[in-house]
Amino acid sequence: MMDNKKKHCCSMMNMSVDGSSDISPWRYNERHRAYYVKSVNHPGAARVNYCAFCGTKLPQDLTAEWIRILEEEYGFEDAYEAKSMGLIPKEFQTDEWWKKRGL
């Protein structure tokens, strides 16, 4: 169960993804509600579905839903191209879009 004082599943994950450490391999993308661990062998990261510290199943990654809504509701042919061109509505640049939709 998530503690209301924590943004993430446990205090260790909270500390690991808060952005204050360049050493931590853990990342959280609030826009897509996705957790990642950076690769040590190449640039990039792997999505994770369970917390490595407490074992909690992490919330569903919303990347596909973000793309679907932008393409279907806003008419973008390619959501990532629209993002690079600065066309994405402000609410879709943060976690506001999924919170407003109760996802």
N, C-alpha and C positions, 0 to 999 in steps of 0.2 A: 504494500500500500504506500502510495506516495505521501510523504510528509509535506504539509502545506508550507513549511518554511523552506523547502527545497524546490528548485525548479525541475530537478531530474529525480530518478528513482532512489538514489541514496547519496549520502554525503561524499563518498569517494567519486562517484560519477559527477556530482556537482562541482567538485574541485578540479576534476580532470578536464572538463569541457568548458570551464569558465573563461578560457582565453588568456589567463594570466601566465601560463607557462608555455614556452616554446618547446620544452622538453616532452610534454605529454603528447602521445600519439593520438589521443582521443579528440574527436571533433563532433560538434553538433551544429546542424544546419537548421536554424529556426524556421526559415521560409518553407522548407520541405518536411520539417519535423523528422529529420533523419540523423541517425548516429553513424559515425564512421571511425575507423582506426586507420591512421596513415601507414602506408607501406614503408618499410625501411630499405627495400631493394629497388624501388622505382618511384617516380612521381605518381601520385594517385592515392586512393584509399579504398578500403573495403567496407561496405555497409555491414553493420552488426544488428542483430535482432534481439540479443539478450545482453544484459549488463554483465561485464566480466568481473565485477566486484561483488554484486549481491545476487546475480542470477535472474533478476526480474526480466520478464518479457517486455521489451521496449515498445512504445507506441508504433503503429503502422507508419511507414515512410509514405509521405503524401506527394512525392515527385510526380507520379503518373497522373494524380488528380489535379495537380497544379497545371500541368500541360493540357490535360483534357478541358478544364474550365477555360483557360485562356484561348484555346483553339476553337472550342464550341461556342462559348458565350461571347467572346470578344472578337472572333473571326480571324485570329492570327493563324497563318498557315504553319508557322514554326515558332513556338513560344520562345525558344532560346535565341533565335535570330531577332525576334521582337525585343527581347531583353537586351541584347547587345546594341540595339539601335535606340534604346531608352524609351521604348513605347509601352512598357508594362505599367499598368495602373499602380499607384502608390501602395495600396493595400496588399498587392501581390509581391512586394519587395521585402516584406517581413512576415511574421506569423499572423498578422491581422486577418488575412483572408480565410485561413482555416478555423481560427477562433470564432469569427463572425458566423461561420457556417456550422459551428458545433461539431467539427470533425475530430 
